Amino acid sequence: GQKVLFEKNTIIYSEGSINFNGSDNEPILLQGTKFNAIVQSGKVFKAKNVIISNLNPPKFENRILYSGINIINSDADFYNVIFKNIISEDAVNLINSKSTFKNVNFVNISSDAIDVDFGKFTFNKISCQNVLNDCLDVSGASVSGKYLLGNNVKDKVLSAGENANIKIVNFVSEDSNVGVAAKDFSTVSISNGLIKNNNIAGASFIKKQEWGPAKLYIKNVKFENNSKKFLLGKTSELKVNNNFFSTRK
């Protein structure tokens, strides 16, 4: 039931461990105003039954960070957490960390909801609603999860690049731009779910020429009313419900 209210240009910066431990009936509220953020550098960060709102990138003289919550070289655990009204490049950025999300919801996010840069990320139920860029953006990380749900995501519900390795069971993308995109040596496997009312259901391609072809594997997923089903770039691979497509010569 505690409230942490940030004044303008204030942050929480920690090189020790932090544990926000709310209850089901009395969650903790972390509410920002302007230029407010949390930076966890090393050790452990835990958030249970927490509502996080109005955070945005911190101001450092000699360091650039882009997110409301920045987890760097740490172990992180988010359980029953709501992010809402976040104005930053990412609501949360997980950098070279080992992180676990369970029942984490993102509502009204101005850019990416989750940005995972390297490290390991596992989850059980992530929901994104009204996100102006990507729901889950992964670069160079290993990701394993269940239940990724995106509704009204303006770019990609799942975006993978730079040798990311991703496996997700139960994937839903509705009323969004792109369901899933695999890029730049990444390998993405999703099974069970629904991709409905998207501009593009799935894509596999090279975005950055210094990288190579991507692989996208989709199994037991229903497709409904998508403007375009798939985009397949040169030398990349796509397998959909046991149908294999490749532009490799």
C-alpha positions as CSV (number, residue, x, y, z in Angstrom):
1,G,0.0,0.0,0.0
2,Q,2.9,2.4,0.0
3,K,3.3,5.1,-2.6
4,V,6.6,6.3,-4.0
5,L,6.1,9.6,-5.7
6,F,9.0,11.0,-7.8
7,E,9.6,14.7,-8.0
8,K,10.9,16.1,-11.2
9,N,14.5,15.0,-12.2
10,T,14.8,12.3,-9.5
11,I,15.7,8.7,-9.9
12,I,16.4,5.6,-7.8
13,Y,19.8,4.3,-8.6
14,S,20.9,1.1,-6.9
15,E,24.1,-1.0,-6.9
16,G,22.6,-3.1,-4.1
17,S,19.4,-5.2,-4.1
18,I,15.9,-3.8,-4.2
19,N,12.7,-5.6,-3.2
20,F,9.3,-3.9,-3.8
21,N,6.9,-6.4,-2.1
22,G,3.3,-5.3,-2.3
23,S,0.2,-7.4,-1.6
24,D,-2.7,-8.5,-3.8
25,N,-5.1,-6.0,-2.2
26,E,-2.6,-3.3,-1.5
27,P,-0.1,-3.0,-4.3
28,I,2.9,-0.6,-4.2
29,L,2.6,2.5,-6.4
30,L,5.6,4.0,-8.2
31,Q,4.5,7.2,-9.8
32,G,6.7,9.6,-11.8
33,T,6.3,13.1,-13.0
34,K,9.2,14.1,-15.4
35,F,12.6,12.6,-15.9
36,N,12.1,9.9,-13.3
37,A,13.5,6.4,-13.6
38,I,14.8,3.4,-11.7
39,V,18.3,2.1,-12.5
40,Q,19.4,-1.3,-11.1
41,S,23.1,-2.0,-11.7
42,G,24.2,-5.4,-10.4
43,K,22.6,-7.5,-7.6
44,V,18.9,-8.3,-7.5
45,F,15.7,-6.4,-8.3
46,K,12.3,-7.7,-7.3
47,A,8.9,-6.2,-7.9
48,K,5.7,-8.0,-6.7
49,N,2.2,-6.5,-6.8
50,V,3.4,-3.1,-8.1
51,I,1.9,-0.4,-10.3
52,I,4.4,1.6,-12.2
53,S,3.3,4.8,-14.0
54,N,4.7,7.9,-15.7
55,L,8.3,6.9,-15.6
56,N,10.7,8.1,-18.3
57,P,14.4,8.1,-19.2
58,P,16.8,9.5,-16.5
59,K,19.2,12.3,-17.1
60,F,22.9,11.5,-16.5
61,E,25.8,13.7,-17.4
62,N,28.0,10.9,-18.7
63,R,25.6,8.0,-19.4
64,I,22.7,7.5,-21.7
65,L,19.8,5.4,-20.6
66,Y,16.5,5.2,-22.5
67,S,13.9,3.5,-20.2
68,G,11.7,4.1,-17.2
69,I,13.2,1.0,-15.5
70,N,16.8,0.0,-16.5
71,I,18.0,-3.4,-15.3
72,I,21.8,-3.8,-16.0
73,N,23.9,-6.9,-15.2
74,S,21.4,-8.0,-12.6
75,D,18.9,-10.7,-11.7
76,A,15.3,-9.4,-12.0
77,D,11.9,-10.8,-11.0
78,F,8.6,-9.1,-11.8
79,Y,5.4,-10.7,-10.5
80,N,1.9,-9.1,-10.9
81,V,3.2,-5.8,-12.2
82,I,1.3,-3.2,-14.2
83,F,3.2,-0.6,-16.3
84,K,1.0,2.2,-17.5
85,N,1.4,5.6,-19.2
86,I,5.1,5.3,-19.7
87,I,6.8,7.9,-21.9
88,S,10.2,6.6,-22.9
89,E,12.0,4.6,-25.6
90,D,11.2,1.5,-23.5
91,A,9.1,0.9,-20.4
92,V,11.7,-1.5,-19.2
93,N,15.1,-2.3,-20.6
94,L,16.8,-5.6,-19.5
95,I,20.5,-5.3,-20.3
96,N,22.7,-8.4,-20.0
97,S,20.6,-9.7,-17.2
98,K,18.7,-12.8,-16.0
99,S,15.1,-11.8,-15.8
100,T,11.7,-13.4,-15.1
101,F,8.3,-11.9,-15.7
102,K,5.0,-13.5,-14.4
103,N,1.7,-11.8,-15.1
104,V,3.1,-8.4,-16.2
105,N,0.8,-6.0,-18.1
106,F,1.7,-2.9,-20.2
107,V,-1.0,-0.3,-21.0
108,N,-0.5,3.0,-22.9
109,I,3.2,2.8,-23.6
110,S,4.7,5.5,-25.8
111,S,7.3,3.3,-27.5
112,D,8.5,-0.3,-26.7
113,A,7.1,-2.1,-23.7
114,I,10.0,-4.5,-23.1
115,D,13.5,-4.3,-24.6
116,V,15.8,-7.2,-23.9
117,D,19.4,-6.7,-24.8
118,F,21.5,-9.9,-24.3
119,G,21.2,-12.1,-21.2
120,K,18.3,-14.5,-20.5
121,F,14.6,-13.8,-20.2
122,T,11.8,-16.1,-19.2
123,F,8.1,-15.3,-18.7
124,N,4.6,-16.6,-18.0
125,K,2.0,-14.2,-19.3
126,I,2.9,-10.8,-20.7
127,S,0.1,-8.5,-22.0
128,C,0.5,-5.4,-24.1
129,Q,-2.3,-3.0,-24.9
130,N,-2.0,0.3,-26.7
131,V,1.7,0.2,-27.3
132,L,3.1,2.7,-29.9
133,N,6.1,0.6,-31.0
134,D,7.0,-3.1,-30.1
135,C,5.6,-5.2,-27.3
136,L,8.7,-7.4,-26.9
137,D,11.9,-6.4,-28.6
138,V,14.8,-8.8,-28.3
139,S,18.4,-8.4,-29.4
140,G,21.1,-11.1,-28.8
141,A,19.2,-12.7,-25.9
142,S,17.8,-16.1,-25.1
143,V,14.0,-16.0,-24.4
144,S,11.6,-18.7,-23.3
145,G,8.0,-18.0,-22.4
146,K,4.3,-18.7,-22.3
147,Y,1.4,-16.4,-23.2
148,L,2.5,-13.3,-25.0
149,L,-0.6,-11.2,-25.8
150,G,-0.6,-8.1,-27.9
151,N,-3.6,-5.9,-28.7
152,N,-3.3,-2.6,-30.6
153,V,0.5,-2.7,-30.9
154,K,1.5,-0.2,-33.5
155,D,4.7,-1.9,-34.7
156,K,5.6,-5.6,-33.8
157,V,4.2,-7.7,-31.0
158,L,7.4,-9.7,-31.1
159,S,10.6,-8.4,-32.7
160,A,13.8,-10.5,-32.6
161,G,17.2,-9.5,-33.9
162,E,21.0,-9.9,-33.7
163,N,21.2,-13.6,-33.0
164,A,18.3,-13.8,-30.6
165,N,16.9,-17.3,-29.8
166,I,13.2,-17.2,-28.8
167,K,10.7,-19.9,-28.0
168,I,7.1,-19.0,-27.1
169,V,4.1,-21.1,-26.5
170,N,0.6,-19.4,-26.7
171,F,1.0,-16.3,-28.8
172,V,-1.8,-13.8,-29.6
173,S,-1.5,-10.7,-31.8
174,E,-4.7,-8.8,-32.5
175,D,-5.4,-5.5,-34.2
176,S,-1.7,-4.8,-34.5
177,N,0.8,-3.9,-37.3
178,V,3.1,-7.0,-37.3
179,G,2.6,-10.2,-35.3
180,V,6.1,-11.5,-35.2
181,A,9.3,-10.5,-37.0
182,A,12.6,-12.5,-37.0
183,K,15.7,-10.6,-38.2
184,D,19.5,-10.8,-38.4
185,F,20.5,-14.4,-37.5
186,S,17.7,-14.7,-35.0
187,T,15.7,-17.9,-34.6
188,V,12.1,-17.6,-33.5
189,S,9.7,-20.5,-32.7
190,I,6.1,-19.8,-31.7
191,S,3.4,-22.5,-31.2
192,N,-0.3,-22.3,-30.4
193,G,-2.2,-19.1,-30.7
194,L,-3.9,-16.5,-32.9
195,I,-2.8,-13.7,-35.3
196,K,-5.8,-11.7,-36.2
197,N,-6.5,-8.3,-37.9
198,N,-2.8,-7.5,-38.4
199,N,-1.2,-5.7,-41.3
200,I,1.5,-8.4,-41.5
201,A,1.2,-11.7,-39.7
202,G,4.9,-12.7,-39.8
203,A,8.2,-11.7,-41.3
204,S,11.7,-13.2,-41.6
205,F,14.4,-11.1,-43.2
206,I,17.8,-9.4,-42.9
207,K,17.6,-5.9,-41.6
208,K,21.3,-5.1,-41.0
209,Q,23.6,-6.2,-43.7
210,E,26.4,-7.1,-41.3
211,W,24.2,-9.9,-40.0
212,G,22.7,-12.8,-41.8
213,P,19.4,-14.6,-42.5
214,A,16.7,-15.3,-39.9
215,K,14.6,-18.3,-39.2
216,L,10.9,-18.1,-38.2
217,Y,9.0,-21.2,-37.2
218,I,5.2,-21.1,-36.5
219,K,3.1,-24.0,-35.5
220,N,-0.6,-24.5,-34.6
221,V,-1.4,-20.8,-35.0
222,K,-4.6,-19.5,-36.5
223,F,-4.6,-16.6,-39.0
224,E,-7.6,-14.4,-39.4
225,N,-8.2,-11.3,-41.5
226,N,-4.6,-10.2,-41.9
227,S,-3.8,-7.8,-44.7
228,K,-0.6,-9.7,-45.5
229,K,0.2,-13.1,-44.2
230,F,4.0,-13.2,-44.5
231,L,7.1,-11.4,-45.7
232,L,10.2,-13.5,-46.5
233,G,13.5,-11.8,-47.2
234,K,16.4,-13.1,-49.3
235,T,18.1,-16.2,-47.8
236,S,15.9,-16.3,-44.7
237,E,13.6,-19.2,-43.7
238,L,9.9,-19.5,-42.8
239,K,8.0,-22.5,-41.7
240,V,4.2,-22.2,-41.0
241,N,2.1,-25.1,-39.8
242,N,4.4,-27.6,-41.5
243,N,4.8,-25.7,-44.7
244,F,8.4,-24.7,-45.3
245,F,9.5,-21.6,-47.3
246,S,13.0,-20.5,-48.1
247,T,14.6,-18.1,-50.6
248,R,18.0,-19.8,-50.2
249,K,19.5,-20.9,-53.5
